[in-house]
Amino acid sequence: MKITPEHNQRFAKMVFATVYPLYLKKVERKGRTRAELHQVIEWLTGFDQEKVHDLIERQVTLEKFFAEAKLNPNAQLITGVICGYRIEEITNPLTRKVRYLDKLVDELAKGRKLERF
């Protein structure tokens, strides 16, 4: 699948507060917890639960969310397919970061052990 500039712009303008409940619903539906979701978010971004809450309250876009993040140096090791896109082939830095988070949430929901994060 080809990622278009419009696709990248949609991600940039998306508000984290609208995405977060979807992540939470996904992991809880699979028997995982909010705390586990926060552990994954913190591993990738450095944001603790208080900071995540602040970002939600401020209604930051994903562009701002990742601009404030201190991405884990091992994030580039996240590979595979998410939503039909191969992560390692995504050239737009923001879209790649969003897909990193999507992939981690997906792996958590699938039962991956947290020690691997």
N, C-alpha and C positions, 0 to 999 in steps of 0.2 A: 504494500500500500504506500502511496506517496503522500507525504505530509505537505500541505499547502501553506502559504503565508497566512491565509485566513484562519486555518486551523491553529496555527501558532498564536495568532492574535486573540482567538477565542480563549485559549488557555491563559494568556497574559491578563485578560480582563475578568476572568472568572474569580469570584470571591471565595476565599478559603472557607468562610462560614457556611457556604452552601455545599461545599464538598465534604467537610468534616462529618456532618451527620450521616452522609452516605457511607463513608468509611466505617463509622461506628456501627451503623446498622448491619453492614456486611460482616464485620468480625463477630458481633454479638449473635447474629443469626447462626453462625458456625460454632458457637460455644466459647468464643474468646471474650476477653474483657476490655473495658475502657483503659484500664491500667496497661494492658499489653499493647493496645494501640498507641498509647502515649510513649511507651518504651521504644516502639519502632520509629515513631516520629522524632523522638529525641536522638536516637542513634543516627538518623539521617541528617537532621537539621541542627541539632544542639538545643532545640527548644524544649524546656521542661513544661510540665502541665500548666503552671502559672502563665508562662509566656504564650502557650497555645491559646489559653483562655483570653489573654489580652489581645492576641491577633484576631480572634473571633469577634470580640467586642468592638474592635476598631474596624471591622469589615474590610480587612486588607485583601487586595487582589493576590492571585497566585504569583504575579510578578513581584509584588512587594514582599510577600511571604518568603520567597526564595532569595530575594535581594538581602533580606535581614538574616537569613540562615548562614550558619557556618557548616557547609556541607561536609559530611564525613569523608576523609581522604580515601576510604575504601568504596565509596559509592560507585566509582567507575567499574567496579567488579560486578555490579548488578547487571545481569544479561538476561536474555530470553525475550519472549513475546508477551505483550500485554495489549489487549484491545486490538489485536491484529497488526501491531507494529513491533518490529524487532528493535529493542532498546538501543543496542549498540550501533544501529544504523541511523538513529535520529541525530540530525546535525544541529538543530536549534537548541542551544544550551538550556533555555527555560523549559521547553517541551520535554527534553530528556530528563530534567530534574523532576518534573511532574510525574513522568512515567516511572522514574525510580520509586517515588512514593507509592504510586499505584501498584507497582509490582510487589513492594514490601507488604502492603496491606493485603494484597491477594495471597501472597505466600503465608502470611499470618492466618488468614481465614482458612486456608487449606490445611492448617495444622502444623506448619513448620515450627520447630523448636526455637524459642527465643534466644537461646545461647548462640544461635547462628547469626544473630543480628549484632 
